[in-house]
């Protein structure tokens, strides 16, 4: 959006859901509406797409020098918000899975370690991107994946849903056992009782690699959809006009009530 009458490059390139391997801009690159240039470049922290606010009341946002940053809420903004949230799930899932894979070679087979929390957390976050939630404006599907990728994707979701997040499938067994005397020199009796617990060990290396690859594919897929949605927001702001846009409220840290964990966000 610009005060000038001349505009250039106003068209948005088509988005292909099937092609998830095309060259993409950096995930941290800010979307710049047609006719504007990013004069601050990437040197200023204000241009970063992720801004970590703490829950303390004195949290604040400082925009880049020479700019106001306003909160926009046009029709297409819901798409951008949901895609951004979905992408974050997959980015963290990828981060945790890669961290676990980097340590896997030094870990004895068949043992449990505290860093198993990494692959479990990665699976939980991966599944979170595909579950039901308040993110209703944009959904992720697997209809554009190859057959092999889709099989891996659905396996990962099943492990997450039926084993990690909920005790459903047969990846875990608990058995009560009794020790019986079995000697010609002892009377028959139940000597003692106990229990045995069995469960699968962490995902295989191939399955971890598959999850990391799927995270990358979906992140690239989301980035294209997100840029298309930001193009829609740009056109909506253009239709509103600069007078209306400049009256939009300044960006402020969100109000987070950490005591109401179950409350649905808007």
Secondary structure by P-SEA (a helix, b strand, c coil): cccccccccccccccccccccccccccccccccccccccccccccccccbbbbcccccbbbbccccbbbbbbbccaaaaaaaaaaaaaaaaaaaaaaaaaaaaccccccccccccaaaaaaaaaaaaaaccccccccbbbbcccccaaaaaaaaaaaaaaaccccccccccbbbbbbbbbbbccccccccccccbbbbbbccccaaaaaaaaaaaaaaaaaaaaaaaaaaaaaaaaaaaacaaaaaaccccccccccccccccccc
